[in-house]
Amino acid sequence: MYGPQRGDSMNDEERELWRSGALCCVMVSCCSGAELQIRRDDRIILRELYPSKADLYDRARDLRREYEYESP
């Protein structure tokens, strides 16, 4: 069978939004919406789905402030 398969990430776009120490915030977007991931040492510790990138960017900003506030 040819063409994209279910779970195929050929059309997904991954973009790092911010990094703070061992934490990074990544957006994975595709045609069905966008996923926000917080990763620590390449392990996903938080994953949230959003219908629009605008909502995801707002949440990413909030999380950045939260994680930077908690950091020593």
PDB file of N, CA, C and O in Angstrom:
ATOM      1  N   MET A   1       0.846  -1.171   0.000  1.00  0.00           N
ATOM      2  CA  MET A   1       0.000   0.000   0.000  1.00  0.00           C
ATOM      3  C   MET A   1       0.898   1.243   0.000  1.00  0.00           C
ATOM      4  O   MET A   1       1.881   1.305   0.739  1.00  0.00           O
ATOM      5  N   TYR A   2       0.556   2.221  -0.825  1.00  0.00           N
ATOM      6  CA  TYR A   2       1.362   3.430  -0.956  1.00  0.00           C
ATOM      7  C   TYR A   2       0.647   4.620  -0.344  1.00  0.00           C
ATOM      8  O   TYR A   2      -0.552   4.571  -0.068  1.00  0.00           O
ATOM      9  N   GLY A   3       1.414   5.706  -0.132  1.00  0.00           N
ATOM     10  CA  GLY A   3       0.843   6.927   0.417  1.00  0.00           C
ATOM     11  C   GLY A   3       0.953   6.942   1.925  1.00  0.00           C
ATOM     12  O   GLY A   3       1.380   5.961   2.533  1.00  0.00           O
ATOM     13  N   PRO A   4       0.567   8.057   2.534  1.00  0.00           N
ATOM     14  CA  PRO A   4       0.661   8.194   3.990  1.00  0.00           C
ATOM     15  C   PRO A   4      -0.198   7.162   4.701  1.00  0.00           C
ATOM     16  O   PRO A   4      -1.319   6.879   4.281  1.00  0.00           O
ATOM     17  N   GLN A   5       0.326   6.611   5.761  1.00  0.00           N
ATOM     18  CA  GLN A   5      -0.390   5.633   6.571  1.00  0.00           C
ATOM     19  C   GLN A   5      -0.844   6.302   7.858  1.00  0.00           C
ATOM     20  O   GLN A   5      -0.327   7.345   8.258  1.00  0.00           O
ATOM     21  N   ARG A   6      -1.807   5.683   8.482  1.00  0.00           N
ATOM     22  CA  ARG A   6      -2.248   6.180   9.791  1.00  0.00           C
ATOM     23  C   ARG A   6      -1.041   6.177  10.729  1.00  0.00           C
ATOM     24  O   ARG A   6      -0.312   5.188  10.812  1.00  0.00           O
ATOM     25  N   GLY A   7      -0.839   7.288  11.429  1.00  0.00           N
ATOM     26  CA  GLY A   7       0.304   7.395  12.311  1.00  0.00           C
ATOM     27  C   GLY A   7       1.566   7.844  11.589  1.00  0.00           C
ATOM     28  O   GLY A   7       2.606   8.030  12.221  1.00  0.00           O
ATOM     29  N   ASP A   8       1.492   8.019  10.286  1.00  0.00           N
ATOM     30  CA  ASP A   8       2.639   8.476   9.506  1.00  0.00           C
ATOM     31  C   ASP A   8       2.827   9.959   9.755  1.00  0.00           C
ATOM     32  O   ASP A   8       1.878  10.733   9.632  1.00  0.00           O
ATOM     33  N   SER A   9       4.036  10.364  10.102  1.00  0.00           N
ATOM     34  CA  SER A   9       4.274  11.766  10.440  1.00  0.00           C
ATOM     35  C   SER A   9       4.919  12.536   9.295  1.00  0.00           C
ATOM     36  O   SER A   9       5.571  13.554   9.522  1.00  0.00           O
ATOM     37  N   MET A  10       4.740  12.054   8.058  1.00  0.00           N
ATOM     38  CA  MET A  10       5.329  12.738   6.916  1.00  0.00           C
ATOM     39  C   MET A  10       4.888  14.197   6.830  1.00  0.00           C
ATOM     40  O   MET A  10       5.690  15.063   6.480  1.00  0.00           O
ATOM     41  N   ASN A  11       3.634  14.476   7.143  1.00  0.00           N
ATOM     42  CA  ASN A  11       3.103  15.824   6.991  1.00  0.00           C
ATOM     43  C   ASN A  11       3.149  16.624   8.283  1.00  0.00           C
ATOM     44  O   ASN A  11       2.756  17.791   8.300  1.00  0.00           O
ATOM     45  N   ASP A  12       3.622  16.016   9.367  1.00  0.00           N
ATOM     46  CA  ASP A  12       3.712  16.719  10.641  1.00  0.00           C
ATOM     47  C   ASP A  12       4.891  17.679  10.628  1.00  0.00           C
ATOM     48  O   ASP A  12       5.936  17.405  10.038  1.00  0.00           O
ATOM     49  N   GLU A  13       4.699  18.793  11.284  1.00  0.00           N
ATOM     50  CA  GLU A  13       5.751  19.790  11.433  1.00  0.00           C
ATOM     51  C   GLU A  13       6.054  19.917  12.912  1.00  0.00           C
ATOM     52  O   GLU A  13       5.145  20.108  13.719  1.00  0.00           O
ATOM     53  N   GLU A  14       7.333  19.812  13.276  1.00  0.00           N
ATOM     54  CA  GLU A  14       7.735  19.929  14.671  1.00  0.00           C
ATOM     55  C   GLU A  14       8.573  21.181  14.822  1.00  0.00           C
ATOM     56  O   GLU A  14       9.490  21.427  14.038  1.00  0.00           O
ATOM     57  N   ARG A  15       8.249  21.979  15.847  1.00  0.00           N
ATOM     58  CA  ARG A  15       8.950  23.247  16.044  1.00  0.00           C
ATOM     59  C   ARG A  15       9.165  23.496  17.530  1.00  0.00           C
ATOM     60  O   ARG A  15       8.219  23.450  18.317  1.00  0.00           O
ATOM     61  N   GLU A  16      10.400  23.757  17.910  1.00  0.00           N
ATOM     62  CA  GLU A  16      10.689  24.093  19.302  1.00  0.00           C
ATOM     63  C   GLU A  16      10.282  25.538  19.541  1.00  0.00           C
ATOM     64  O   GLU A  16      10.694  26.436  18.806  1.00  0.00           O
ATOM     65  N   LEU A  17       9.465  25.762  20.582  1.00  0.00           N
ATOM     66  CA  LEU A  17       8.981  27.101  20.891  1.00  0.00           C
ATOM     67  C   LEU A  17       9.841  27.790  21.936  1.00  0.00           C
ATOM     68  O   LEU A  17      10.089  28.992  21.839  1.00  0.00           O
ATOM     69  N   TRP A  18      10.300  27.043  22.933  1.00  0.00           N
ATOM     70  CA  TRP A  18      11.205  27.607  23.934  1.00  0.00           C
ATOM     71  C   TRP A  18      11.950  26.484  24.635  1.00  0.00           C
ATOM     72  O   TRP A  18      11.572  25.314  24.569  1.00  0.00           O
ATOM     73  N   ARG A  19      13.029  26.882  25.311  1.00  0.00           N
ATOM     74  CA  ARG A  19      13.854  25.942  26.070  1.00  0.00           C
ATOM     75  C   ARG A  19      14.275  26.628  27.358  1.00  0.00           C
ATOM     76  O   ARG A  19      14.627  27.808  27.363  1.00  0.00           O
ATOM     77  N   SER A  20      14.233  25.877  28.449  1.00  0.00           N
ATOM     78  CA  SER A  20      14.659  26.378  29.745  1.00  0.00           C
ATOM     79  C   SER A  20      15.354  25.229  30.474  1.00  0.00           C
ATOM     80  O   SER A  20      14.698  24.342  31.019  1.00  0.00           O
ATOM     81  N   GLY A  21      16.674  25.255  30.479  1.00  0.00           N
ATOM     82  CA  GLY A  21      17.435  24.167  31.082  1.00  0.00           C
ATOM     83  C   GLY A  21      17.187  22.864  30.338  1.00  0.00           C
ATOM     84  O   GLY A  21      17.359  22.790  29.121  1.00  0.00           O
ATOM     85  N   ALA A  22      16.777  21.826  31.085  1.00  0.00           N
ATOM     86  CA  ALA A  22      16.523  20.510  30.484  1.00  0.00           C
ATOM     87  C   ALA A  22      15.130  20.425  29.864  1.00  0.00           C
ATOM     88  O   ALA A  22      14.809  19.436  29.204  1.00  0.00           O
ATOM     89  N   LEU A  23      14.293  21.456  30.068  1.00  0.00           N
ATOM     90  CA  LEU A  23      12.931  21.453  29.524  1.00  0.00           C
ATOM     91  C   LEU A  23      12.873  22.150  28.177  1.00  0.00           C
ATOM     92  O   LEU A  23      13.555  23.149  27.949  1.00  0.00           O
ATOM     93  N   CYS A  24      12.047  21.606  27.285  1.00  0.00           N
ATOM     94  CA  CYS A  24      11.757  22.345  26.050  1.00  0.00           C
ATOM     95  C   CYS A  24      10.287  22.156  25.714  1.00  0.00           C
ATOM     96  O   CYS A  24       9.681  21.135  26.038  1.00  0.00           O
ATOM     97  N   CYS A  25       9.739  23.153  25.064  1.00  0.00           N
ATOM     98  CA  CYS A  25       8.345  23.152  24.640  1.00  0.00           C
ATOM     99  C   CYS A  25       8.334  23.017  23.122  1.00  0.00           C
ATOM    100  O   CYS A  25       8.981  23.790  22.415  1.00  0.00           O
ATOM    101  N   VAL A  26       7.598  22.036  22.632  1.00  0.00           N
ATOM    102  CA  VAL A  26       7.584  21.725  21.212  1.00  0.00           C
ATOM    103  C   VAL A  26       6.154  21.727  20.707  1.00  0.00           C
ATOM    104  O   VAL A  26       5.245  21.235  21.376  1.00  0.00           O
ATOM    105  N   MET A  27       5.964  22.288  19.512  1.00  0.00           N
ATOM    106  CA  MET A  27       4.678  22.225  18.829  1.00  0.00           C
ATOM    107  C   MET A  27       4.805  21.219  17.700  1.00  0.00           C
ATOM    108  O   MET A  27       5.728  21.292  16.889  1.00  0.00           O
ATOM    109  N   VAL A  28       3.871  20.279  17.653  1.00  0.00           N
ATOM    110  CA  VAL A  28       3.786  19.342  16.537  1.00  0.00           C
ATOM    111  C   VAL A  28       2.460  19.636  15.862  1.00  0.00           C
ATOM    112  O   VAL A  28       1.400  19.431  16.453  1.00  0.00           O
ATOM    113  N   SER A  29       2.514  20.114  14.632  1.00  0.00           N
ATOM    114  CA  SER A  29       1.272  20.483  13.953  1.00  0.00           C
ATOM    115  C   SER A  29       1.049  19.606  12.734  1.00  0.00           C
ATOM    116  O   SER A  29       1.986  19.136  12.090  1.00  0.00           O
ATOM    117  N   CYS A  30      -0.218  19.406  12.445  1.00  0.00           N
ATOM    118  CA  CYS A  30      -0.614  18.680  11.244  1.00  0.00           C
ATOM    119  C   CYS A  30      -1.974  19.222  10.823  1.00  0.00           C
ATOM    120  O   CYS A  30      -2.468  20.185  11.410  1.00  0.00           O
ATOM    121  N   CYS A  31      -2.563  18.626   9.837  1.00  0.00           N
ATOM    122  CA  CYS A  31      -3.806  19.168   9.289  1.00  0.00           C
ATOM    123  C   CYS A  31      -4.964  19.117  10.287  1.00  0.00           C
ATOM    124  O   CYS A  31      -5.918  19.882  10.143  1.00  0.00           O
ATOM    125  N   SER A  32      -4.911  18.245  11.291  1.00  0.00           N
ATOM    126  CA  SER A  32      -6.033  18.115  12.222  1.00  0.00           C
ATOM    127  C   SER A  32      -5.893  18.970  13.471  1.00  0.00           C
ATOM    128  O   SER A  32      -6.750  18.894  14.352  1.00  0.00           O
ATOM    129  N   GLY A  33      -4.845  19.782  13.583  1.00  0.00           N
ATOM    130  CA  GLY A  33      -4.666  20.636  14.748  1.00  0.00           C
ATOM    131  C   GLY A  33      -3.210  20.679  15.153  1.00  0.00           C
ATOM    132  O   GLY A  33      -2.314  20.491  14.330  1.00  0.00           O
ATOM    133  N   ALA A  34      -2.983  20.931  16.435  1.00  0.00           N
ATOM    134  CA  ALA A  34      -1.612  21.062  16.921  1.00  0.00           C
ATOM    135  C   ALA A  34      -1.502  20.427  18.296  1.00  0.00           C
ATOM    136  O   ALA A  34      -2.439  20.448  19.094  1.00  0.00           O
ATOM    137  N   GLU A  35      -0.335  19.866  18.545  1.00  0.00           N
ATOM    138  CA  GLU A  35      -0.051  19.233  19.830  1.00  0.00           C
ATOM    139  C   GLU A  35       1.088  19.980  20.502  1.00  0.00           C
ATOM    140  O   GLU A  35       2.119  20.249  19.885  1.00  0.00           O
ATOM    141  N   LEU A  36       0.895  20.312  21.768  1.00  0.00           N
ATOM    142  CA  LEU A  36       1.936  20.953  22.560  1.00  0.00           C
ATOM    143  C   LEU A  36       2.578  19.872  23.421  1.00  0.00           C
ATOM    144  O   LEU A  36       1.883  19.094  24.074  1.00  0.00           O
ATOM    145  N   GLN A  37       3.892  19.830  23.417  1.00  0.00           N
ATOM    146  CA  GLN A  37       4.618  18.869  24.237  1.00  0.00           C
ATOM    147  C   GLN A  37       5.645  19.603  25.083  1.00  0.00           C
ATOM    148  O   GLN A  37       6.355  20.481  24.592  1.00  0.00           O
ATOM    149  N   ILE A  38       5.720  19.240  26.352  1.00  0.00           N
ATOM    150  CA  ILE A  38       6.822  19.659  27.197  1.00  0.00           C
ATOM    151  C   ILE A  38       7.703  18.428  27.343  1.00  0.00           C
ATOM    152  O   ILE A  38       7.236  17.359  27.735  1.00  0.00           O
ATOM    153  N   ARG A  39       8.966  18.590  27.027  1.00  0.00           N
ATOM    154  CA  ARG A  39       9.907  17.471  27.083  1.00  0.00           C
ATOM    155  C   ARG A  39      11.024  17.779  28.066  1.00  0.00           C
ATOM    156  O   ARG A  39      11.490  18.913  28.178  1.00  0.00           O
ATOM    157  N   ARG A  40      11.433  16.746  28.767  1.00  0.00           N
ATOM    158  CA  ARG A  40      12.602  16.832  29.647  1.00  0.00           C
ATOM    159  C   ARG A  40      13.531  15.705  29.230  1.00  0.00           C
ATOM    160  O   ARG A  40      13.177  14.529  29.307  1.00  0.00           O
ATOM    161  N   ASP A  41      14.724  16.079  28.789  1.00  0.00           N
ATOM    162  CA  ASP A  41      15.706  15.091  28.339  1.00  0.00           C
ATOM    163  C   ASP A  41      15.105  14.140  27.307  1.00  0.00           C
ATOM    164  O   ASP A  41      15.271  12.924  27.412  1.00  0.00           O
ATOM    165  N   ASP A  42      14.407  14.689  26.311  1.00  0.00           N
ATOM    166  CA  ASP A  42      13.796  13.945  25.211  1.00  0.00           C
ATOM    167  C   ASP A  42      12.653  13.011  25.623  1.00  0.00           C
ATOM    168  O   ASP A  42      12.219  12.178  24.827  1.00  0.00           O
ATOM    169  N   ARG A  43      12.166  13.143  26.859  1.00  0.00           N
ATOM    170  CA  ARG A  43      10.984  12.394  27.292  1.00  0.00           C
ATOM    171  C   ARG A  43       9.817  13.363  27.380  1.00  0.00           C
ATOM    172  O   ARG A  43       9.962  14.460  27.921  1.00  0.00           O
ATOM    173  N   ILE A  44       8.669  12.973  26.859  1.00  0.00           N
ATOM    174  CA  ILE A  44       7.483  13.822  26.917  1.00  0.00           C
ATOM    175  C   ILE A  44       6.897  13.725  28.319  1.00  0.00           C
ATOM    176  O   ILE A  44       6.543  12.641  28.783  1.00  0.00           O
ATOM    177  N   ILE A  45       6.796  14.878  28.993  1.00  0.00           N
ATOM    178  CA  ILE A  45       6.216  14.889  30.336  1.00  0.00           C
ATOM    179  C   ILE A  45       4.836  15.548  30.359  1.00  0.00           C
ATOM    180  O   ILE A  45       4.104  15.422  31.341  1.00  0.00           O
ATOM    181  N   LEU A  46       4.478  16.252  29.276  1.00  0.00           N
ATOM    182  CA  LEU A  46       3.159  16.868  29.151  1.00  0.00           C
ATOM    183  C   LEU A  46       2.790  16.893  27.685  1.00  0.00           C
ATOM    184  O   LEU A  46       3.609  17.241  26.835  1.00  0.00           O
ATOM    185  N   ARG A  47       1.559  16.524  27.392  1.00  0.00           N
ATOM    186  CA  ARG A  47       1.075  16.546  26.006  1.00  0.00           C
ATOM    187  C   ARG A  47      -0.356  17.059  26.022  1.00  0.00           C
ATOM    188  O   ARG A  47      -1.208  16.523  26.731  1.00  0.00           O
ATOM    189  N   GLU A  48      -0.618  18.111  25.230  1.00  0.00           N
ATOM    190  CA  GLU A  48      -1.954  18.694  25.129  1.00  0.00           C
ATOM    191  C   GLU A  48      -2.276  18.942  23.660  1.00  0.00           C
ATOM    192  O   GLU A  48      -1.405  19.342  22.888  1.00  0.00           O
ATOM    193  N   LEU A  49      -3.519  18.707  23.279  1.00  0.00           N
ATOM    194  CA  LEU A  49      -3.964  18.909  21.901  1.00  0.00           C
ATOM    195  C   LEU A  49      -4.806  20.179  21.795  1.00  0.00           C
ATOM    196  O   LEU A  49      -5.595  20.493  22.686  1.00  0.00           O
ATOM    197  N   TYR A  50      -4.624  20.902  20.689  1.00  0.00           N
ATOM    198  CA  TYR A  50      -5.348  22.153  20.455  1.00  0.00           C
ATOM    199  C   TYR A  50      -5.857  22.189  19.019  1.00  0.00           C
ATOM    200  O   TYR A  50      -5.178  21.724  18.103  1.00  0.00           O
ATOM    201  N   PRO A  51      -7.065  22.747  18.821  1.00  0.00           N
ATOM    202  CA  PRO A  51      -7.603  22.850  17.469  1.00  0.00           C
ATOM    203  C   PRO A  51      -6.925  23.941  16.642  1.00  0.00           C
ATOM    204  O   PRO A  51      -6.965  23.903  15.412  1.00  0.00           O
ATOM    205  N   SER A  52      -6.294  24.926  17.321  1.00  0.00           N
ATOM    206  CA  SER A  52      -5.654  26.018  16.586  1.00  0.00           C
ATOM    207  C   SER A  52      -4.281  26.321  17.166  1.00  0.00           C
ATOM    208  O   SER A  52      -4.032  26.106  18.352  1.00  0.00           O
ATOM    209  N   LYS A  53      -3.406  26.816  16.326  1.00  0.00           N
ATOM    210  CA  LYS A  53      -2.061  27.188  16.769  1.00  0.00           C
ATOM    211  C   LYS A  53      -2.106  28.386  17.714  1.00  0.00           C
ATOM    212  O   LYS A  53      -1.281  28.482  18.623  1.00  0.00           O
ATOM    213  N   ALA A  54      -3.050  29.293  17.516  1.00  0.00           N
ATOM    214  CA  ALA A  54      -3.149  30.479  18.382  1.00  0.00           C
ATOM    215  C   ALA A  54      -3.373  30.067  19.835  1.00  0.00           C
ATOM    216  O   ALA A  54      -2.731  30.607  20.736  1.00  0.00           O
ATOM    217  N   ASP A  55      -4.282  29.112  20.071  1.00  0.00           N
ATOM    218  CA  ASP A  55      -4.529  28.620  21.425  1.00  0.00           C
ATOM    219  C   ASP A  55      -3.285  27.949  21.990  1.00  0.00           C
ATOM    220  O   ASP A  55      -2.960  28.119  23.166  1.00  0.00           O
ATOM    221  N   LEU A  56      -2.596  27.193  21.158  1.00  0.00           N
ATOM    222  CA  LEU A  56      -1.379  26.512  21.585  1.00  0.00           C
ATOM    223  C   LEU A  56      -0.304  27.522  21.978  1.00  0.00           C
ATOM    224  O   LEU A  56       0.355  27.348  23.003  1.00  0.00           O
ATOM    225  N   TYR A  57      -0.116  28.569  21.184  1.00  0.00           N
ATOM    226  CA  TYR A  57       0.899  29.582  21.502  1.00  0.00           C
ATOM    227  C   TYR A  57       0.587  30.278  22.825  1.00  0.00           C
ATOM    228  O   TYR A  57       1.500  30.559  23.601  1.00  0.00           O
ATOM    229  N   ASP A  58      -0.694  30.560  23.094  1.00  0.00           N
ATOM    230  CA  ASP A  58      -1.080  31.176  24.368  1.00  0.00           C
ATOM    231  C   ASP A  58      -0.707  30.267  25.533  1.00  0.00           C
ATOM    232  O   ASP A  58      -0.145  30.725  26.528  1.00  0.00           O
ATOM    233  N   ARG A  59      -1.015  28.998  25.411  1.00  0.00           N
ATOM    234  CA  ARG A  59      -0.706  28.030  26.463  1.00  0.00           C
ATOM    235  C   ARG A  59       0.808  27.873  26.636  1.00  0.00           C
ATOM    236  O   ARG A  59       1.292  27.762  27.762  1.00  0.00           O
ATOM    237  N   ALA A  60       1.549  27.864  25.541  1.00  0.00           N
ATOM    238  CA  ALA A  60       3.009  27.744  25.606  1.00  0.00           C
ATOM    239  C   ALA A  60       3.611  28.914  26.370  1.00  0.00           C
ATOM    240  O   ALA A  60       4.538  28.728  27.159  1.00  0.00           O
ATOM    241  N   ARG A  61       3.093  30.121  26.143  1.00  0.00           N
ATOM    242  CA  ARG A  61       3.571  31.294  26.883  1.00  0.00           C
ATOM    243  C   ARG A  61       3.291  31.155  28.378  1.00  0.00           C
ATOM    244  O   ARG A  61       4.145  31.459  29.212  1.00  0.00           O
ATOM    245  N   ASP A  62       2.081  30.690  28.707  1.00  0.00           N
ATOM    246  CA  ASP A  62       1.732  30.498  30.116  1.00  0.00           C
ATOM    247  C   ASP A  62       2.644  29.464  30.773  1.00  0.00           C
ATOM    248  O   ASP A  62       3.121  29.672  31.889  1.00  0.00           O
ATOM    249  N   LEU A  63       2.882  28.359  30.087  1.00  0.00           N
ATOM    250  CA  LEU A  63       3.741  27.314  30.639  1.00  0.00           C
ATOM    251  C   LEU A  63       5.175  27.789  30.802  1.00  0.00           C
ATOM    252  O   LEU A  63       5.849  27.427  31.766  1.00  0.00           O
ATOM    253  N   ARG A  64       5.638  28.594  29.868  1.00  0.00           N
ATOM    254  CA  ARG A  64       7.012  29.117  29.979  1.00  0.00           C
ATOM    255  C   ARG A  64       7.160  29.952  31.246  1.00  0.00           C
ATOM    256  O   ARG A  64       8.127  29.797  31.992  1.00  0.00           O
ATOM    257  N   ARG A  65       6.194  30.840  31.484  1.00  0.00           N
ATOM    258  CA  ARG A  65       6.233  31.655  32.706  1.00  0.00           C
ATOM    259  C   ARG A  65       6.175  30.767  33.949  1.00  0.00           C
ATOM    260  O   ARG A  65       6.900  30.995  34.918  1.00  0.00           O
ATOM    261  N   GLU A  66       5.312  29.760  33.913  1.00  0.00           N
ATOM    262  CA  GLU A  66       5.168  28.857  35.058  1.00  0.00           C
ATOM    263  C   GLU A  66       6.459  28.085  35.341  1.00  0.00           C
ATOM    264  O   GLU A  66       6.908  28.028  36.485  1.00  0.00           O
ATOM    265  N   TYR A  67       7.051  27.499  34.314  1.00  0.00           N
ATOM    266  CA  TYR A  67       8.271  26.713  34.510  1.00  0.00           C
ATOM    267  C   TYR A  67       9.464  27.600  34.865  1.00  0.00           C
ATOM    268  O   TYR A  67      10.304  27.192  35.667  1.00  0.00           O
ATOM    269  N   GLU A  68       9.560  28.783  34.300  1.00  0.00           N
ATOM    270  CA  GLU A  68      10.675  29.665  34.634  1.00  0.00           C
ATOM    271  C   GLU A  68      10.520  30.215  36.050  1.00  0.00           C
ATOM    272  O   GLU A  68      11.519  30.474  36.722  1.00  0.00           O
ATOM    273  N   TYR A  69       9.298  30.394  36.504  1.00  0.00           N
ATOM    274  CA  TYR A  69       9.064  30.857  37.867  1.00  0.00           C
ATOM    275  C   TYR A  69       9.477  29.789  38.873  1.00  0.00           C
ATOM    276  O   TYR A  69      10.005  30.108  39.938  1.00  0.00           O
ATOM    277  N   GLU A  70       9.237  28.504  38.533  1.00  0.00           N
ATOM    278  CA  GLU A  70       9.565  27.388  39.424  1.00  0.00           C
ATOM    279  C   GLU A  70      11.052  27.078  39.440  1.00  0.00           C
ATOM    280  O   GLU A  70      11.539  26.473  40.394  1.00  0.00           O
ATOM    281  N   SER A  71      11.781  27.476  38.413  1.00  0.00           N
ATOM    282  CA  SER A  71      13.207  27.170  38.325  1.00  0.00           C
ATOM    283  C   SER A  71      13.988  28.031  39.315  1.00  0.00           C
ATOM    284  O   SER A  71      13.655  29.196  39.532  1.00  0.00           O
ATOM    285  N   PRO A  72      15.040  27.442  39.918  1.00  0.00           N
ATOM    286  CA  PRO A  72      15.856  28.225  40.871  1.00  0.00           C
ATOM    287  C   PRO A  72      16.673  29.270  40.179  1.00  0.00           C
ATOM    288  O   PRO A  72      17.410  30.010  40.832  1.00  0.00           O
TER     289      PRO A  72
END
